[in-house]
Amino acid sequence: MNWKTETCLGDLDTEAQLEVTCRVCDHMRYELAGELWKRKGFKALYLDEVETRLTCGARKCGGGVRLQIMLDLREEGFVAGMP
């Protein structure tokens, strides 16, 4: 068990970005979870199932892909004061 087998595509926010990287040619693209929801039957799939159904978008490749969820990492300053 890992995070891909426990997380359903429908659990993600529509604006969540997924990095899709080809395992064959390393072509990389970003997909929004909301855009993947629009594909027939994808919203109910777990991320490992989505990963197996997606293919590389590069011309003449069509290889399998690897998914990663992109996190919004913001730098925020330390706000607490000294006693």
N, C-alpha and C positions, 0 to 999 in steps of 0.2 A: 504494500500500500504506500502511495505517495500523494503529494498534493494534486497531481493530475487525475488520479483515480477518485479523489474525494471531492473535487470541485466541479460543479456543473456550470456550463456556459451561461445558463440562465441565472446563476447566482451572482455573476459579475455585473457591475454597473455598465450601462450602455456606452459610456465614454472610456471604459478601461481599454488600454492599448495592449495588444498582444504582439510580440516580436515573433515573426515566422521566418525561420532560417532553414534553408535547404541542407540536407545531410550530404548531398552529392556535390553540389557546386558552390555552396556557401552563399548563395544569393539570399539577401535579407530584405524583408518588407514588414510594414506595420499594418495591422488590421484592428479595427475597433470592434469590441464585443457586440455592439449594437448592429453593425453591418453583418456580422456572422449570424446573428439571430434571424435575419431576413432569409437566410438560406433554408430550404425546406427541411424540417426536422432537426436542425442544428441546436435550437435553444434547449432541448431536453438532453443533449449529449454531455457526457463528462469530457473534460479537456483531453484526456488520453484518446478518446474516441474521435474528437475533433482533429487531433494531431494525425491520426491515421487516415482520415478522410481528405485532409488538405494535401495539395501537391505544390511543388515549386512553380512559381510564376514566371521564371525565366524561359525565354524562347528555347524550344527543343530540349528541355531538361525533364520536367515532370517528376522529379525525384521526391522522396518522402521528406517531411519537414519536422522541425523541432520547435515547440512553443515555449515562450517565456512571457510572463506577465510583467509589464513595465510599471514600476512604482513611481509615484510622484514624490521625489525626494527633494524637499525644500530645506534650505539652510535657514535656521532661525537663531537669532541672538539669544544669549543667556539673559534672563530678565530679573531673576531673584536678586535681592539686595543682601548686604552683609548685616549681621546682627549688631 
